[in-house]
Amino acid sequence: MNLVLMVWRQESPQAQGRLQRIDAKDISAEMSFLEMLDVVNERLLLEGERPIAFDHDCREGICGTCGVVINGIPHGPRPGTTTCQLHMRHFRDGQTIVIEPYRAKPFPILRDLIVDRSALDRIMAAGGFISASTGSAPDGNAIPVAKSKADAAMDAAACIGCGACVAACPNAAAMLFVGAKVSHLGLLPQGQPERWTRAENMVAAMDKEGFGPCTNVTECSAVCPKEIDIGVIARLNRDRIGAVFLVARRSLQSDNA
């Protein structure tokens, strides 16, 4: 199949970017999207042109670093699919495909399709760790966990931190990401000691990084390659309210001491 690619090209963070037309010829329908870009880059190199810069790592739908915006949709048109697992059979011969980087103020463009997503790492760091007693390993069944909570925690832990939710949100909010990270610890007994402060600290870090507010558009959940449920945002908001009451209670205890 032959395709017309309109690819975002930007030499550096300071340079002005533009969409450049690149013809992708003789592309197999069985190729993944990244394999198609590999073929295009090989031809660009043979022609003495600069290859398209894009992020990738595992190419197994696990790490999320492959995320780009394809025809206006982060990770492309297939639901529950990362860019590296998107195959060219889902496109038509002769189709024009617009490929852009994630667009969000906290994700500055480094080059072409590569953006700096370290803001998500800093939010994670603000969440800290869980408190756990040291010593010998406890029995696996020493702390009972309800199956419903264990399942919900595992569903939230499936978040790969790719940033597609941010790129899809008209406000560039990171609430789905933060909600997933807060939920997968806050639902389990091991995450309870820091539950309230974790939510407060991660939201404060999110605001500091310049992410926008959540207005429940739900585009974030629609494009999430791991299909994280929008309910994690509600859980995050409940924990934020809990943090406010915790601070108030500690203040009263301090005044009465």
C-alpha positions as CSV (number, residue, x, y, z in Angstrom):
1,M,0.0,0.0,0.0
2,N,1.1,3.6,-0.6
3,L,0.4,6.3,1.9
4,V,0.9,10.1,2.2
5,L,2.4,11.0,5.6
6,M,2.1,14.6,7.0
7,V,4.7,14.4,9.7
8,W,5.5,17.1,12.3
9,R,9.1,18.1,11.8
10,Q,10.9,20.2,14.4
11,E,14.7,20.4,14.7
12,S,14.8,21.4,18.4
13,P,12.7,22.8,21.2
14,Q,13.5,26.3,20.1
15,A,12.9,25.8,16.4
16,Q,9.6,26.4,14.6
17,G,7.9,23.2,13.6
18,R,6.0,22.4,10.5
19,L,4.1,19.5,8.8
20,Q,6.1,17.9,6.0
21,R,4.7,15.6,3.4
22,I,6.5,12.3,3.1
23,D,5.4,9.5,0.8
24,A,5.4,6.0,2.3
25,K,5.5,3.5,-0.6
26,D,5.2,-0.2,-0.7
27,I,4.0,-0.6,2.9
28,S,2.8,-4.0,4.0
29,A,-0.6,-4.1,5.6
30,E,1.0,-6.5,8.2
31,M,3.5,-3.9,9.4
32,S,3.0,-2.1,12.7
33,F,2.9,1.7,12.6
34,L,6.4,1.9,14.0
35,E,7.7,-0.6,11.5
36,M,6.2,1.6,8.8
37,L,8.1,4.6,10.2
38,D,11.3,2.4,10.2
39,V,10.9,1.7,6.5
40,V,10.2,5.4,5.8
41,N,13.3,6.3,7.8
42,E,15.5,3.9,5.9
43,R,14.5,5.4,2.6
44,L,15.0,8.9,4.0
45,L,18.6,8.0,5.0
46,L,19.3,6.5,1.6
47,E,18.1,9.8,0.0
48,G,20.4,11.8,2.4
49,E,17.4,13.2,4.4
50,R,17.1,13.4,8.1
51,P,15.0,10.5,9.5
52,I,11.9,11.1,11.5
53,A,12.7,11.2,15.3
54,F,10.2,9.3,17.4
55,D,10.1,7.6,20.8
56,H,9.9,3.8,21.2
57,D,11.2,1.1,23.5
58,C,9.5,-2.2,24.2
59,R,7.3,-2.3,21.1
60,E,5.0,-4.7,22.9
61,G,2.4,-2.3,24.2
62,I,3.9,-2.3,27.7
63,C,5.9,0.9,28.2
64,G,3.8,3.6,26.3
65,T,6.8,5.6,25.1
66,C,5.7,5.1,21.5
67,G,2.7,7.5,21.9
68,V,2.1,10.0,19.0
69,V,-1.1,11.6,17.7
70,I,-2.4,9.9,14.6
71,N,-5.0,11.8,12.6
72,G,-5.9,13.8,15.8
73,I,-6.1,10.7,18.1
74,P,-3.4,9.8,20.6
75,H,-2.1,6.3,19.7
76,G,-4.4,6.2,16.6
77,P,-7.9,5.0,15.8
78,R,-7.9,1.6,17.5
79,P,-9.3,1.6,21.1
80,G,-7.2,0.0,23.8
81,T,-4.1,0.0,21.5
82,T,-0.7,1.6,21.7
83,T,1.0,3.0,18.6
84,C,3.5,0.2,18.4
85,Q,0.6,-2.4,18.3
86,L,-1.4,-0.5,15.7
87,H,-1.1,-2.2,12.3
88,M,-1.3,-0.7,8.9
89,R,-4.2,-2.9,7.9
90,H,-6.4,-0.4,9.7
91,F,-5.5,2.2,7.1
92,R,-6.5,2.5,3.5
93,D,-4.3,2.5,0.4
94,G,-3.7,6.1,-0.6
95,Q,-4.8,7.5,2.7
96,T,-3.2,10.6,4.1
97,I,-2.1,10.2,7.7
98,V,-1.2,13.2,9.9
99,I,1.4,12.3,12.6
100,E,2.0,14.8,15.3
101,P,3.6,14.8,18.8
102,Y,1.6,15.1,22.0
103,R,0.4,18.7,22.4
104,A,0.5,19.9,25.9
105,K,2.4,22.7,27.7
106,P,4.0,20.2,30.3
107,F,5.2,18.1,27.3
108,P,7.7,20.3,25.5
109,I,8.7,19.0,22.0
110,L,12.3,17.9,21.9
111,R,12.5,16.9,18.2
112,D,9.9,15.9,15.6
113,L,7.5,13.4,17.4
114,I,9.6,13.2,20.7
115,V,8.3,15.1,23.7
116,D,9.6,15.4,27.2
117,R,7.2,13.5,29.5
118,S,9.4,13.8,32.6
119,A,6.6,15.9,34.3
120,L,4.7,12.6,34.9
121,D,7.8,11.2,36.6
122,R,8.0,14.2,38.9
123,I,4.3,13.7,39.9
124,M,5.1,10.1,40.7
125,A,8.0,11.1,42.8
126,A,5.8,13.5,44.7
127,G,3.6,10.5,45.7
128,G,6.5,8.9,47.6
129,F,6.6,5.4,48.8
130,I,4.4,3.2,51.0
131,S,5.3,2.5,54.6
132,A,6.1,-1.1,55.3
133,S,7.5,-2.9,58.3
134,T,11.0,-4.4,57.6
135,G,12.0,-7.9,58.6
136,S,11.2,-11.3,57.2
137,A,8.7,-11.6,54.4
138,P,5.1,-11.9,55.8
139,D,2.8,-14.7,54.8
140,G,1.0,-13.9,51.5
141,N,-2.4,-14.3,53.2
142,A,-1.6,-12.4,56.4
143,I,-3.5,-9.2,55.2
144,P,-6.8,-10.1,53.6
145,V,-7.8,-8.0,50.6
146,A,-11.3,-8.1,49.1
147,K,-11.3,-9.4,45.5
148,S,-13.2,-6.4,44.3
149,K,-10.6,-4.0,45.7
150,A,-7.7,-6.2,44.4
151,D,-9.2,-6.2,40.9
152,A,-9.8,-2.4,41.0
153,A,-6.3,-1.8,42.2
154,M,-4.8,-4.0,39.4
155,D,-7.0,-2.3,36.8
156,A,-5.6,1.1,38.0
157,A,-2.1,-0.2,38.1
158,A,-2.3,-1.1,34.4
159,C,-1.7,2.6,33.6
160,I,1.6,2.8,31.7
161,G,2.1,6.6,32.0
162,C,2.1,7.2,28.3
163,G,0.5,10.6,28.6
164,A,-2.2,10.0,26.0
165,C,-4.9,11.2,28.4
166,V,-3.1,14.5,28.7
167,A,-2.8,14.8,24.9
168,A,-6.5,14.1,24.4
169,C,-7.8,16.4,27.1
170,P,-8.7,19.9,25.9
171,N,-7.4,21.2,29.2
172,A,-4.2,19.1,29.1
173,A,-5.2,17.6,32.5
174,A,-3.4,14.7,34.0
175,M,-6.2,13.6,36.3
176,L,-6.6,10.2,34.8
177,F,-2.9,9.4,35.2
178,V,-2.8,10.8,38.8
179,G,-6.1,9.1,39.6
180,A,-4.8,5.7,38.5
181,K,-1.6,6.0,40.4
182,V,-3.4,7.2,43.6
183,S,-6.0,4.5,43.2
184,H,-3.8,1.4,42.8
185,L,-2.1,2.2,46.1
186,G,-5.1,3.7,48.0
187,L,-7.3,0.7,47.4
188,L,-4.8,-1.7,49.1
189,P,-4.0,-2.0,52.8
190,Q,-0.3,-1.3,52.2
191,G,-1.1,2.1,50.7
192,Q,-3.3,3.4,53.6
193,P,-0.7,5.1,55.8
194,E,0.1,7.8,53.2
195,R,-3.2,7.6,51.3
196,W,-4.4,11.2,52.0
197,T,-1.0,12.9,51.8
198,R,-0.2,11.0,48.6
199,A,-3.3,12.4,46.9
200,E,-2.6,15.9,48.1
201,N,1.1,15.9,47.2
202,M,0.6,14.4,43.7
203,V,-2.2,16.9,42.8
204,A,0.0,19.7,44.1
205,A,2.9,18.4,41.8
206,M,0.5,18.2,38.9
207,D,-0.6,21.8,39.3
208,K,3.0,22.9,39.6
209,E,3.9,21.2,36.3
210,G,1.2,23.2,34.5
211,F,-1.4,20.6,33.8
212,G,-4.9,21.9,33.4
213,P,-8.1,21.2,35.4
214,C,-10.4,18.3,34.8
215,T,-13.8,19.2,33.4
216,N,-15.1,15.6,32.9
217,V,-14.9,15.6,29.1
218,T,-13.8,11.9,29.4
219,E,-11.6,12.0,26.3
220,C,-8.8,10.8,28.5
221,S,-10.4,7.5,29.2
222,A,-11.6,7.1,25.6
223,V,-8.0,7.2,24.2
224,C,-6.2,5.4,27.1
225,P,-4.5,2.3,25.6
226,K,-5.1,0.4,28.9
227,E,-8.7,1.6,29.1
228,I,-8.4,3.0,32.6
229,D,-11.8,3.8,33.9
230,I,-12.8,7.4,34.5
231,G,-13.9,6.4,38.0
232,V,-10.3,6.7,39.2
233,I,-10.7,10.5,39.0
234,A,-13.7,10.4,41.3
235,R,-11.6,8.3,43.8
236,L,-8.8,10.8,43.5
237,N,-11.2,13.7,44.3
238,R,-12.5,11.8,47.3
239,D,-9.0,11.3,48.7
240,R,-8.3,15.0,48.2
241,I,-11.3,15.8,50.3
242,G,-10.1,13.3,52.9
243,A,-6.8,15.1,53.0
244,V,-8.5,18.4,53.8
245,F,-10.3,16.8,56.7
246,L,-7.1,15.2,57.9
247,V,-5.3,18.5,58.0
248,A,-8.2,20.1,59.8
249,R,-8.3,17.3,62.4
250,R,-4.5,17.5,63.0
251,S,-4.9,21.3,63.5
252,L,-7.6,20.8,66.1
253,Q,-5.5,18.2,67.9
254,S,-2.6,20.6,67.9
255,D,-4.7,23.4,69.3
256,N,-6.1,21.1,72.1
257,A,-2.7,19.7,73.0
